[in-house]
């Protein structure tokens, strides 16, 4: 579930939390598990974009374009890092325990995605590695919305990107790049806070989830951009609406 949903705008966190609830996994460990296996999905991005990312790294001292790209990612992730640090306990204590909130977030986000997919302005930015710094900051501010489970980190950044003239492909790619430091930071924070509760058995379970999220994340990242160019983001909007509506029905009538 993590690998399949992390990089598409359907909210991997929302899907993971609903899956945990459906499977009766109410031990606090599973919340930590859901965050820690995200590192596997992030590794998939690093593997696929290794050549481009390595080139940026080695040319930072000499290439202004590389420095500008690195700075654009840093600027874009600062708002989410600040919001995450200030609201971490509130998010995990209250927001993660509200399946109704997750379902409504999925539905509302799906409707917004359908509307933006049709009405977004004509793109003026086609290169995810050459966005203006001002637009990177705006995208970063949109990412803060994803602290609410069900909103979707990739969904909020993609919608924000399209609203300010970034093409669909570039919006998806910049969302990939932003995910790397954000999710590594979330992994490190949860690992440190849960270090005393992790046992050899827990680490084995996390390892299985890590490998699964990496493999399926690899498949999604590899094929998503071509899919988006051909069909846009509307299919993901409809999927969000179906899952959110199904979740509300299950919560209220089953």
Secondary structure as UniProt FT lines:
FT   HELIX           2..5
FT   TURN            6..10
FT   HELIX           12..23
FT   HELIX           29..36
FT   HELIX           38..48
FT   HELIX           50..59
FT   TURN            60..62
FT   HELIX           64..93
FT   HELIX           95..97
FT   HELIX           99..119
FT   TURN            128..129
FT   HELIX           133..143
FT   HELIX           144..147
FT   TURN            149..150
FT   HELIX           153..163
FT   TURN            164..165
FT   HELIX           168..193
FT   TURN            194..197
FT   HELIX           200..231
FT   TURN            232..233
FT   HELIX           234..253
//
